[in-house]
Structure formats: C-alpha cells, structure tokens
Amino acid sequence: MKPYQSTGPHWTYGWLRRTELDSATEGFCYEAPDGDLVYSTHEDHEEIMILFEVVGADGESYLVDKVGLML
C-alpha cells in the first residue's frame, strides 16, 4: 500500500458526482475539478468515492481510490 497525505470523500477534493453521465458499460461518473470525467464500476462508488492524496516520486500530488492505493 502506498503512503498517503490525506483522505476523504470525493467532494473534499472538489470532485462532483455526475449521476446524469452514469453508463451501463463504464460505470458511475465523477468530474474532477479540471473537468476530466472519471468512471468507476465499483458498486461502493455509486454515491461516494473515497479518495487518497498520494505524492509521487516526482513530488507531485495525485488522487487515487482504494484500488489505486494498492498498486
């Protein structure tokens, strides 16, 4: 598991839950602050996605869900 700086629900990091863009094939839709759409097929992401702030080797911070935290 990667070490992380902070954690919280998606809205903590300015992400929006975009239910109108959910897809039967791609899953539940979230919109990041930069406008990128992120889809997840994990059932526990239907209402809330818990995100973790990770600092990469280059010193830049990025967000991952619990699966990304394990990679």
mmCIF file of the N, C-alpha and C atoms, coordinates in Angstrom:
data_MODEL
# 
_entry.id   MODEL 
# 
loop_
_atom_site.group_PDB 
_atom_site.id 
_atom_site.type_symbol 
_atom_site.label_atom_id 
_atom_site.label_alt_id 
_atom_site.label_comp_id 
_atom_site.label_asym_id 
_atom_site.label_entity_id 
_atom_site.label_seq_id 
_atom_site.pdbx_PDB_ins_code 
_atom_site.Cartn_x 
_atom_site.Cartn_y 
_atom_site.Cartn_z 
_atom_site.occupancy 
_atom_site.B_iso_or_equiv 
_atom_site.pdbx_formal_charge 
_atom_site.auth_seq_id 
_atom_site.auth_comp_id 
_atom_site.auth_asym_id 
_atom_site.auth_atom_id 
_atom_site.pdbx_PDB_model_num 
ATOM 1   N N  . MET A 1 1  ? 0.848   -1.188 0.000   1.00 0.00 ? 1  MET A N  1 
ATOM 2   C CA . MET A 1 1  ? 0.000   0.000  0.000   1.00 0.00 ? 1  MET A CA 1 
ATOM 3   C C  . MET A 1 1  ? 0.886   1.242  0.000   1.00 0.00 ? 1  MET A C  1 
ATOM 4   N N  . LYS A 1 2  ? 0.506   2.215  -0.803  1.00 0.00 ? 2  LYS A N  1 
ATOM 5   C CA . LYS A 1 2  ? 1.255   3.465  -0.879  1.00 0.00 ? 2  LYS A CA 1 
ATOM 6   C C  . LYS A 1 2  ? 0.939   4.345  0.335   1.00 0.00 ? 2  LYS A C  1 
ATOM 7   N N  . PRO A 1 3  ? 1.918   5.090  0.818   1.00 0.00 ? 3  PRO A N  1 
ATOM 8   C CA . PRO A 1 3  ? 1.605   6.070  1.868   1.00 0.00 ? 3  PRO A CA 1 
ATOM 9   C C  . PRO A 1 3  ? 0.820   7.235  1.248   1.00 0.00 ? 3  PRO A C  1 
ATOM 10  N N  . TYR A 1 4  ? -0.044  7.839  2.034   1.00 0.00 ? 4  TYR A N  1 
ATOM 11  C CA . TYR A 1 4  ? -0.835  8.952  1.513   1.00 0.00 ? 4  TYR A CA 1 
ATOM 12  C C  . TYR A 1 4  ? -0.826  10.124 2.492   1.00 0.00 ? 4  TYR A C  1 
ATOM 13  N N  . GLN A 1 5  ? -1.069  11.327 1.942   1.00 0.00 ? 5  GLN A N  1 
ATOM 14  C CA . GLN A 1 5  ? -1.049  12.568 2.714   1.00 0.00 ? 5  GLN A CA 1 
ATOM 15  C C  . GLN A 1 5  ? -2.376  12.852 3.397   1.00 0.00 ? 5  GLN A C  1 
ATOM 16  N N  . SER A 1 6  ? -3.460  12.572 2.679   1.00 0.00 ? 6  SER A N  1 
ATOM 17  C CA . SER A 1 6  ? -4.794  12.853 3.213   1.00 0.00 ? 6  SER A CA 1 
ATOM 18  C C  . SER A 1 6  ? -5.793  11.918 2.546   1.00 0.00 ? 6  SER A C  1 
ATOM 19  N N  . THR A 1 7  ? -6.978  11.850 3.124   1.00 0.00 ? 7  THR A N  1 
ATOM 20  C CA . THR A 1 7  ? -8.047  11.040 2.547   1.00 0.00 ? 7  THR A CA 1 
ATOM 21  C C  . THR A 1 7  ? -9.391  11.676 2.871   1.00 0.00 ? 7  THR A C  1 
ATOM 22  N N  . GLY A 1 8  ? -10.375 11.398 2.046   1.00 0.00 ? 8  GLY A N  1 
ATOM 23  C CA . GLY A 1 8  ? -11.718 11.912 2.291   1.00 0.00 ? 8  GLY A CA 1 
ATOM 24  C C  . GLY A 1 8  ? -12.636 11.586 1.144   1.00 0.00 ? 8  GLY A C  1 
ATOM 25  N N  . PRO A 1 9  ? -13.924 11.898 1.314   1.00 0.00 ? 9  PRO A N  1 
ATOM 26  C CA . PRO A 1 9  ? -14.879 11.670 0.227   1.00 0.00 ? 9  PRO A CA 1 
ATOM 27  C C  . PRO A 1 9  ? -14.570 12.596 -0.954  1.00 0.00 ? 9  PRO A C  1 
ATOM 28  N N  . HIS A 1 10 ? -15.069 12.233 -2.115  1.00 0.00 ? 10 HIS A N  1 
ATOM 29  C CA . HIS A 1 10 ? -14.748 12.950 -3.352  1.00 0.00 ? 10 HIS A CA 1 
ATOM 30  C C  . HIS A 1 10 ? -14.940 14.460 -3.267  1.00 0.00 ? 10 HIS A C  1 
ATOM 31  N N  . TRP A 1 11 ? -15.970 14.918 -2.561  1.00 0.00 ? 11 TRP A N  1 
ATOM 32  C CA . TRP A 1 11 ? -16.232 16.361 -2.509  1.00 0.00 ? 11 TRP A CA 1 
ATOM 33  C C  . TRP A 1 11 ? -15.145 17.111 -1.735  1.00 0.00 ? 11 TRP A C  1 
ATOM 34  N N  . THR A 1 12 ? -14.387 16.419 -0.896  1.00 0.00 ? 12 THR A N  1 
ATOM 35  C CA . THR A 1 12 ? -13.273 17.042 -0.170  1.00 0.00 ? 12 THR A CA 1 
ATOM 36  C C  . THR A 1 12 ? -12.260 17.636 -1.146  1.00 0.00 ? 12 THR A C  1 
ATOM 37  N N  . TYR A 1 13 ? -12.136 17.009 -2.298  1.00 0.00 ? 13 TYR A N  1 
ATOM 38  C CA . TYR A 1 13 ? -11.141 17.408 -3.294  1.00 0.00 ? 13 TYR A CA 1 
ATOM 39  C C  . TYR A 1 13 ? -11.768 18.120 -4.495  1.00 0.00 ? 13 TYR A C  1 
ATOM 40  N N  . GLY A 1 14 ? -13.023 18.536 -4.345  1.00 0.00 ? 14 GLY A N  1 
ATOM 41  C CA . GLY A 1 14 ? -13.684 19.294 -5.395  1.00 0.00 ? 14 GLY A CA 1 
ATOM 42  C C  . GLY A 1 14 ? -14.270 18.459 -6.516  1.00 0.00 ? 14 GLY A C  1 
ATOM 43  N N  . TRP A 1 15 ? -14.347 17.149 -6.322  1.00 0.00 ? 15 TRP A N  1 
ATOM 44  C CA . TRP A 1 15 ? -14.941 16.284 -7.335  1.00 0.00 ? 15 TRP A CA 1 
ATOM 45  C C  . TRP A 1 15 ? -16.457 16.318 -7.212  1.00 0.00 ? 15 TRP A C  1 
ATOM 46  N N  . LEU A 1 16 ? -17.134 16.204 -8.331  1.00 0.00 ? 16 LEU A N  1 
ATOM 47  C CA . LEU A 1 16 ? -18.592 16.175 -8.368  1.00 0.00 ? 16 LEU A CA 1 
ATOM 48  C C  . LEU A 1 16 ? -19.082 14.796 -8.790  1.00 0.00 ? 16 LEU A C  1 
ATOM 49  N N  . ARG A 1 17 ? -20.170 14.365 -8.207  1.00 0.00 ? 17 ARG A N  1 
ATOM 50  C CA . ARG A 1 17 ? -20.807 13.110 -8.632  1.00 0.00 ? 17 ARG A CA 1 
ATOM 51  C C  . ARG A 1 17 ? -21.745 13.465 -9.763  1.00 0.00 ? 17 ARG A C  1 
ATOM 52  N N  . ARG A 1 18 ? -21.551 12.903 -10.945 1.00 0.00 ? 18 ARG A N  1 
ATOM 53  C CA . ARG A 1 18 ? -22.340 13.236 -12.131 1.00 0.00 ? 18 ARG A CA 1 
ATOM 54  C C  . ARG A 1 18 ? -23.237 12.069 -12.518 1.00 0.00 ? 18 ARG A C  1 
ATOM 55  N N  . THR A 1 19 ? -24.316 11.868 -11.751 1.00 0.00 ? 19 THR A N  1 
ATOM 56  C CA . THR A 1 19 ? -25.217 10.730 -11.978 1.00 0.00 ? 19 THR A CA 1 
ATOM 57  C C  . THR A 1 19 ? -25.836 10.736 -13.372 1.00 0.00 ? 19 THR A C  1 
ATOM 58  N N  . GLU A 1 20 ? -26.022 11.924 -13.960 1.00 0.00 ? 20 GLU A N  1 
ATOM 59  C CA . GLU A 1 20 ? -26.637 12.005 -15.283 1.00 0.00 ? 20 GLU A CA 1 
ATOM 60  C C  . GLU A 1 20 ? -25.715 11.446 -16.371 1.00 0.00 ? 20 GLU A C  1 
ATOM 61  N N  . LEU A 1 21 ? -24.432 11.245 -16.051 1.00 0.00 ? 21 LEU A N  1 
ATOM 62  C CA . LEU A 1 21 ? -23.479 10.708 -17.021 1.00 0.00 ? 21 LEU A CA 1 
ATOM 63  C C  . LEU A 1 21 ? -23.093 9.253  -16.734 1.00 0.00 ? 21 LEU A C  1 
ATOM 64  N N  . ASP A 1 22 ? -23.766 8.633  -15.753 1.00 0.00 ? 22 ASP A N  1 
ATOM 65  C CA . ASP A 1 22 ? -23.505 7.219  -15.476 1.00 0.00 ? 22 ASP A CA 1 
ATOM 66  C C  . ASP A 1 22 ? -23.749 6.402  -16.736 1.00 0.00 ? 22 ASP A C  1 
ATOM 67  N N  . SER A 1 23 ? -23.002 5.328  -16.873 1.00 0.00 ? 23 SER A N  1 
ATOM 68  C CA . SER A 1 23 ? -23.084 4.490  -18.063 1.00 0.00 ? 23 SER A CA 1 
ATOM 69  C C  . SER A 1 23 ? -23.179 3.026  -17.661 1.00 0.00 ? 23 SER A C  1 
ATOM 70  N N  . ALA A 1 24 ? -23.991 2.281  -18.366 1.00 0.00 ? 24 ALA A N  1 
ATOM 71  C CA . ALA A 1 24 ? -24.123 0.850  -18.079 1.00 0.00 ? 24 ALA A CA 1 
ATOM 72  C C  . ALA A 1 24 ? -22.814 0.119  -18.329 1.00 0.00 ? 24 ALA A C  1 
ATOM 73  N N  . THR A 1 25 ? -22.007 0.603  -19.238 1.00 0.00 ? 25 THR A N  1 
ATOM 74  C CA . THR A 1 25 ? -20.739 -0.062 -19.556 1.00 0.00 ? 25 THR A CA 1 
ATOM 75  C C  . THR A 1 25 ? -19.550 0.521  -18.803 1.00 0.00 ? 25 THR A C  1 
ATOM 76  N N  . GLU A 1 26 ? -19.526 1.845  -18.589 1.00 0.00 ? 26 GLU A N  1 
ATOM 77  C CA . GLU A 1 26 ? -18.371 2.484  -17.942 1.00 0.00 ? 26 GLU A CA 1 
ATOM 78  C C  . GLU A 1 26 ? -18.531 2.650  -16.436 1.00 0.00 ? 26 GLU A C  1 
ATOM 79  N N  . GLY A 1 27 ? -19.756 2.705  -15.956 1.00 0.00 ? 27 GLY A N  1 
ATOM 80  C CA . GLY A 1 27 ? -19.995 2.790  -14.522 1.00 0.00 ? 27 GLY A CA 1 
ATOM 81  C C  . GLY A 1 27 ? -20.449 4.157  -14.038 1.00 0.00 ? 27 GLY A C  1 
ATOM 82  N N  . PHE A 1 28 ? -20.114 4.439  -12.795 1.00 0.00 ? 28 PHE A N  1 
ATOM 83  C CA . PHE A 1 28 ? -20.523 5.672  -12.125 1.00 0.00 ? 28 PHE A CA 1 
ATOM 84  C C  . PHE A 1 28 ? -19.564 6.799  -12.501 1.00 0.00 ? 28 PHE A C  1 
ATOM 85  N N  . CYS A 1 29 ? -20.112 7.972  -12.792 1.00 0.00 ? 29 CYS A N  1 
ATOM 86  C CA . CYS A 1 29 ? -19.304 9.086  -13.287 1.00 0.00 ? 29 CYS A CA 1 
ATOM 87  C C  . CYS A 1 29 ? -19.044 10.137 -12.202 1.00 0.00 ? 29 CYS A C  1 
ATOM 88  N N  . TYR A 1 30 ? -17.798 10.580 -12.176 1.00 0.00 ? 30 TYR A N  1 
ATOM 89  C CA . TYR A 1 30 ? -17.361 11.677 -11.316 1.00 0.00 ? 30 TYR A CA 1 
ATOM 90  C C  . TYR A 1 30 ? -16.627 12.681 -12.185 1.00 0.00 ? 30 TYR A C  1 
ATOM 91  N N  . GLU A 1 31 ? -16.708 13.953 -11.813 1.00 0.00 ? 31 GLU A N  1 
ATOM 92  C CA . GLU A 1 31 ? -15.997 15.000 -12.542 1.00 0.00 ? 31 GLU A CA 1 
ATOM 93  C C  . GLU A 1 31 ? -14.953 15.625 -11.631 1.00 0.00 ? 31 GLU A C  1 
ATOM 94  N N  . ALA A 1 32 ? -13.699 15.579 -12.062 1.00 0.00 ? 32 ALA A N  1 
ATOM 95  C CA . ALA A 1 32 ? -12.593 16.185 -11.323 1.00 0.00 ? 32 ALA A CA 1 
ATOM 96  C C  . ALA A 1 32 ? -12.636 17.702 -11.524 1.00 0.00 ? 32 ALA A C  1 
ATOM 97  N N  . PRO A 1 33 ? -11.984 18.477 -10.665 1.00 0.00 ? 33 PRO A N  1 
ATOM 98  C CA . PRO A 1 33 ? -12.009 19.939 -10.793 1.00 0.00 ? 33 PRO A CA 1 
ATOM 99  C C  . PRO A 1 33 ? -11.518 20.461 -12.148 1.00 0.00 ? 33 PRO A C  1 
ATOM 100 N N  . ASP A 1 34 ? -10.639 19.715 -12.813 1.00 0.00 ? 34 ASP A N  1 
ATOM 101 C CA . ASP A 1 34 ? -10.139 20.158 -14.122 1.00 0.00 ? 34 ASP A CA 1 
ATOM 102 C C  . ASP A 1 34 ? -11.074 19.790 -15.271 1.00 0.00 ? 34 ASP A C  1 
ATOM 103 N N  . GLY A 1 35 ? -12.224 19.176 -14.944 1.00 0.00 ? 35 GLY A N  1 
ATOM 104 C CA . GLY A 1 35 ? -13.214 18.821 -15.956 1.00 0.00 ? 35 GLY A CA 1 
ATOM 105 C C  . GLY A 1 35 ? -13.102 17.399 -16.474 1.00 0.00 ? 35 GLY A C  1 
ATOM 106 N N  . ASP A 1 36 ? -12.046 16.688 -16.099 1.00 0.00 ? 36 ASP A N  1 
ATOM 107 C CA . ASP A 1 36 ? -11.916 15.295 -16.520 1.00 0.00 ? 36 ASP A CA 1 
ATOM 108 C C  . ASP A 1 36 ? -13.038 14.458 -15.912 1.00 0.00 ? 36 ASP A C  1 
ATOM 109 N N  . LEU A 1 37 ? -13.588 13.560 -16.713 1.00 0.00 ? 37 LEU A N  1 
ATOM 110 C CA . LEU A 1 37 ? -14.609 12.640 -16.228 1.00 0.00 ? 37 LEU A CA 1 
ATOM 111 C C  . LEU A 1 37 ? -13.924 11.324 -15.866 1.00 0.00 ? 37 LEU A C  1 
ATOM 112 N N  . VAL A 1 38 ? -14.248 10.830 -14.668 1.00 0.00 ? 38 VAL A N  1 
ATOM 113 C CA . VAL A 1 38 ? -13.670 9.586  -14.168 1.00 0.00 ? 38 VAL A CA 1 
ATOM 114 C C  . VAL A 1 38 ? -14.813 8.624  -13.920 1.00 0.00 ? 38 VAL A C  1 
ATOM 115 N N  . TYR A 1 39 ? -14.700 7.419  -14.468 1.00 0.00 ? 39 TYR A N  1 
ATOM 116 C CA . TYR A 1 39 ? -15.737 6.411  -14.306 1.00 0.00 ? 39 TYR A CA 1 
ATOM 117 C C  . TYR A 1 39 ? -15.237 5.273  -13.431 1.00 0.00 ? 39 TYR A C  1 
ATOM 118 N N  . SER A 1 40 ? -16.138 4.712  -12.649 1.00 0.00 ? 40 SER A N  1 
ATOM 119 C CA . SER A 1 40 ? -15.815 3.571  -11.794 1.00 0.00 ? 40 SER A CA 1 
ATOM 120 C C  . SER A 1 40 ? -16.960 2.570  -11.835 1.00 0.00 ? 40 SER A C  1 
ATOM 121 N N  . THR A 1 41 ? -16.606 1.301  -11.920 1.00 0.00 ? 41 THR A N  1 
ATOM 122 C CA . THR A 1 41 ? -17.616 0.251  -11.896 1.00 0.00 ? 41 THR A CA 1 
ATOM 123 C C  . THR A 1 41 ? -17.748 -0.378 -10.511 1.00 0.00 ? 41 THR A C  1 
ATOM 124 N N  . HIS A 1 42 ? -17.023 0.138  -9.534  1.00 0.00 ? 42 HIS A N  1 
ATOM 125 C CA . HIS A 1 42 ? -17.113 -0.391 -8.173  1.00 0.00 ? 42 HIS A CA 1 
ATOM 126 C C  . HIS A 1 42 ? -18.450 0.011  -7.553  1.00 0.00 ? 42 HIS A C  1 
ATOM 127 N N  . GLU A 1 43 ? -19.212 -0.986 -7.090  1.00 0.00 ? 43 GLU A N  1 
ATOM 128 C CA . GLU A 1 43 ? -20.543 -0.730 -6.531  1.00 0.00 ? 43 GLU A CA 1 
ATOM 129 C C  . GLU A 1 43 ? -20.518 0.268  -5.374  1.00 0.00 ? 43 GLU A C  1 
ATOM 130 N N  . ASP A 1 44 ? -19.454 0.274  -4.571  1.00 0.00 ? 44 ASP A N  1 
ATOM 131 C CA . ASP A 1 44 ? -19.406 1.202  -3.433  1.00 0.00 ? 44 ASP A CA 1 
ATOM 132 C C  . ASP A 1 44 ? -19.169 2.650  -3.872  1.00 0.00 ? 44 ASP A C  1 
ATOM 133 N N  . HIS A 1 45 ? -18.963 2.894  -5.176  1.00 0.00 ? 45 HIS A N  1 
ATOM 134 C CA . HIS A 1 45 ? -18.780 4.253  -5.682  1.00 0.00 ? 45 HIS A CA 1 
ATOM 135 C C  . HIS A 1 45 ? -20.077 4.838  -6.241  1.00 0.00 ? 45 HIS A C  1 
ATOM 136 N N  . GLU A 1 46 ? -21.176 4.152  -6.020  1.00 0.00 ? 46 GLU A N  1 
ATOM 137 C CA . GLU A 1 46 ? -22.450 4.652  -6.550  1.00 0.00 ? 46 GLU A CA 1 
ATOM 138 C C  . GLU A 1 46 ? -22.804 6.024  -5.974  1.00 0.00 ? 46 GLU A C  1 
ATOM 139 N N  . GLU A 1 47 ? -22.501 6.247  -4.708  1.00 0.00 ? 47 GLU A N  1 
ATOM 140 C CA . GLU A 1 47 ? -22.822 7.530  -4.071  1.00 0.00 ? 47 GLU A CA 1 
ATOM 141 C C  . GLU A 1 47 ? -21.593 8.305  -3.626  1.00 0.00 ? 47 GLU A C  1 
ATOM 142 N N  . ILE A 1 48 ? -20.587 7.607  -3.142  1.00 0.00 ? 48 ILE A N  1 
ATOM 143 C CA . ILE A 1 48 ? -19.396 8.266  -2.598  1.00 0.00 ? 48 ILE A CA 1 
ATOM 144 C C  . ILE A 1 48 ? -18.153 7.519  -3.060  1.00 0.00 ? 48 ILE A C  1 
ATOM 145 N N  . MET A 1 49 ? -17.137 8.269  -3.468  1.00 0.00 ? 49 MET A N  1 
ATOM 146 C CA . MET A 1 49 ? -15.834 7.682  -3.765  1.00 0.00 ? 49 MET A CA 1 
ATOM 147 C C  . MET A 1 49 ? -14.836 8.269  -2.760  1.00 0.00 ? 49 MET A C  1 
ATOM 148 N N  . ILE A 1 50 ? -14.217 7.396  -1.981  1.00 0.00 ? 50 ILE A N  1 
ATOM 149 C CA . ILE A 1 50 ? -13.191 7.843  -1.048  1.00 0.00 ? 50 ILE A CA 1 
ATOM 150 C C  . ILE A 1 50 ? -11.881 7.960  -1.816  1.00 0.00 ? 50 ILE A C  1 
ATOM 151 N N  . LEU A 1 51 ? -11.248 9.133  -1.727  1.00 0.00 ? 51 LEU A N  1 
ATOM 152 C CA . LEU A 1 51 ? -10.002 9.390  -2.438  1.00 0.00 ? 51 LEU A CA 1 
ATOM 153 C C  . LEU A 1 51 ? -8.846  9.526  -1.458  1.00 0.00 ? 51 LEU A C  1 
ATOM 154 N N  . PHE A 1 52 ? -7.658  9.213  -1.954  1.00 0.00 ? 52 PHE A N  1 
ATOM 155 C CA . PHE A 1 52 ? -6.436  9.309  -1.174  1.00 0.00 ? 52 PHE A CA 1 
ATOM 156 C C  . PHE A 1 52 ? -5.451  10.179 -1.945  1.00 0.00 ? 52 PHE A C  1 
ATOM 157 N N  . GLU A 1 53 ? -4.839  11.158 -1.266  1.00 0.00 ? 53 GLU A N  1 
ATOM 158 C CA . GLU A 1 53 ? -3.830  12.011 -1.891  1.00 0.00 ? 53 GLU A CA 1 
ATOM 159 C C  . GLU A 1 53 ? -2.463  11.358 -1.703  1.00 0.00 ? 53 GLU A C  1 
ATOM 160 N N  . VAL A 1 54 ? -1.834  11.015 -2.815  1.00 0.00 ? 54 VAL A N  1 
ATOM 161 C CA . VAL A 1 54 ? -0.540  10.340 -2.817  1.00 0.00 ? 54 VAL A CA 1 
ATOM 162 C C  . VAL A 1 54 ? 0.485   11.277 -3.448  1.00 0.00 ? 54 VAL A C  1 
ATOM 163 N N  . VAL A 1 55 ? 1.699   11.276 -2.928  1.00 0.00 ? 55 VAL A N  1 
ATOM 164 C CA . VAL A 1 55 ? 2.783   12.061 -3.518  1.00 0.00 ? 55 VAL A CA 1 
ATOM 165 C C  . VAL A 1 55 ? 3.663   11.106 -4.318  1.00 0.00 ? 55 VAL A C  1 
ATOM 166 N N  . GLY A 1 56 ? 3.804   11.393 -5.604  1.00 0.00 ? 56 GLY A N  1 
ATOM 167 C CA . GLY A 1 56 ? 4.594   10.547 -6.488  1.00 0.00 ? 56 GLY A CA 1 
ATOM 168 C C  . GLY A 1 56 ? 6.084   10.763 -6.317  1.00 0.00 ? 56 GLY A C  1 
ATOM 169 N N  . ALA A 1 57 ? 6.870   9.954  -7.003  1.00 0.00 ? 57 ALA A N  1 
ATOM 170 C CA . ALA A 1 57 ? 8.333   10.037 -6.951  1.00 0.00 ? 57 ALA A CA 1 
ATOM 171 C C  . ALA A 1 57 ? 8.833   11.395 -7.423  1.00 0.00 ? 57 ALA A C  1 
ATOM 172 N N  . ASP A 1 58 ? 8.058   12.046 -8.297  1.00 0.00 ? 58 ASP A N  1 
ATOM 173 C CA . ASP A 1 58 ? 8.448   13.362 -8.809  1.00 0.00 ? 58 ASP A CA 1 
ATOM 174 C C  . ASP A 1 58 ? 8.027   14.507 -7.890  1.00 0.00 ? 58 ASP A C  1 
ATOM 175 N N  . GLY A 1 59 ? 7.405   14.176 -6.751  1.00 0.00 ? 59 GLY A N  1 
ATOM 176 C CA . GLY A 1 59 ? 6.982   15.191 -5.795  1.00 0.00 ? 59 GLY A CA 1 
ATOM 177 C C  . GLY A 1 59 ? 5.602   15.759 -6.053  1.00 0.00 ? 59 GLY A C  1 
ATOM 178 N N  . GLU A 1 60 ? 4.969   15.351 -7.143  1.00 0.00 ? 60 GLU A N  1 
ATOM 179 C CA . GLU A 1 60 ? 3.624   15.832 -7.479  1.00 0.00 ? 60 GLU A CA 1 
ATOM 180 C C  . GLU A 1 60 ? 2.571   15.013 -6.739  1.00 0.00 ? 60 GLU A C  1 
ATOM 181 N N  . SER A 1 61 ? 1.516   15.687 -6.292  1.00 0.00 ? 61 SER A N  1 
ATOM 182 C CA . SER A 1 61 ? 0.405   15.007 -5.624  1.00 0.00 ? 61 SER A CA 1 
ATOM 183 C C  . SER A 1 61 ? -0.619  14.562 -6.659  1.00 0.00 ? 61 SER A C  1 
ATOM 184 N N  . TYR A 1 62 ? -1.220  13.424 -6.404  1.00 0.00 ? 62 TYR A N  1 
ATOM 185 C CA . TYR A 1 62 ? -2.310  12.951 -7.246  1.00 0.00 ? 62 TYR A CA 1 
ATOM 186 C C  . TYR A 1 62 ? -3.283  12.164 -6.386  1.00 0.00 ? 62 TYR A C  1 
ATOM 187 N N  . LEU A 1 63 ? -4.494  11.983 -6.909  1.00 0.00 ? 63 LEU A N  1 
ATOM 188 C CA . LEU A 1 63 ? -5.548  11.307 -6.164  1.00 0.00 ? 63 LEU A CA 1 
ATOM 189 C C  . LEU A 1 63 ? -5.805  9.921  -6.729  1.00 0.00 ? 63 LEU A C  1 
ATOM 190 N N  . VAL A 1 64 ? -6.035  8.970  -5.835  1.00 0.00 ? 64 VAL A N  1 
ATOM 191 C CA . VAL A 1 64 ? -6.385  7.609  -6.225  1.00 0.00 ? 64 VAL A CA 1 
ATOM 192 C C  . VAL A 1 64 ? -7.516  7.125  -5.335  1.00 0.00 ? 64 VAL A C  1 
ATOM 193 N N  . ASP A 1 65 ? -8.223  6.089  -5.803  1.00 0.00 ? 65 ASP A N  1 
ATOM 194 C CA . ASP A 1 65 ? -9.199  5.437  -4.939  1.00 0.00 ? 65 ASP A CA 1 
ATOM 195 C C  . ASP A 1 65 ? -8.478  4.303  -4.203  1.00 0.00 ? 65 ASP A C  1 
ATOM 196 N N  . LYS A 1 66 ? -9.210  3.487  -3.476  1.00 0.00 ? 66 LYS A N  1 
ATOM 197 C CA . LYS A 1 66 ? -8.556  2.445  -2.668  1.00 0.00 ? 66 LYS A CA 1 
ATOM 198 C C  . LYS A 1 66 ? -7.839  1.409  -3.518  1.00 0.00 ? 66 LYS A C  1 
ATOM 199 N N  . VAL A 1 67 ? -8.326  1.162  -4.738  1.00 0.00 ? 67 VAL A N  1 
ATOM 200 C CA . VAL A 1 67 ? -7.643  0.224  -5.623  1.00 0.00 ? 67 VAL A CA 1 
ATOM 201 C C  . VAL A 1 67 ? -6.298  0.813  -6.066  1.00 0.00 ? 67 VAL A C  1 
ATOM 202 N N  . GLY A 1 68 ? -6.275  2.081  -6.426  1.00 0.00 ? 68 GLY A N  1 
ATOM 203 C CA . GLY A 1 68 ? -5.043  2.752  -6.832  1.00 0.00 ? 68 GLY A CA 1 
ATOM 204 C C  . GLY A 1 68 ? -4.031  2.852  -5.711  1.00 0.00 ? 68 GLY A C  1 
ATOM 205 N N  . LEU A 1 69 ? -4.518  2.865  -4.497  1.00 0.00 ? 69 LEU A N  1 
ATOM 206 C CA . LEU A 1 69 ? -3.644  2.929  -3.342  1.00 0.00 ? 69 LEU A CA 1 
ATOM 207 C C  . LEU A 1 69 ? -2.850  1.634  -3.185  1.00 0.00 ? 69 LEU A C  1 
ATOM 208 N N  . MET A 1 70 ? -3.407  0.532  -3.654  1.00 0.00 ? 70 MET A N  1 
ATOM 209 C CA . MET A 1 70 ? -2.755  -0.770 -3.535  1.00 0.00 ? 70 MET A CA 1 
ATOM 210 C C  . MET A 1 70 ? -1.741  -1.040 -4.642  1.00 0.00 ? 70 MET A C  1 
ATOM 211 N N  . LEU A 1 71 ? -1.831  -0.314 -5.745  1.00 0.00 ? 71 LEU A N  1 
ATOM 212 C CA . LEU A 1 71 ? -0.937  -0.563 -6.888  1.00 0.00 ? 71 LEU A CA 1 
ATOM 213 C C  . LEU A 1 71 ? 0.455   -0.020 -6.667  1.00 0.00 ? 71 LEU A C  1 
# 
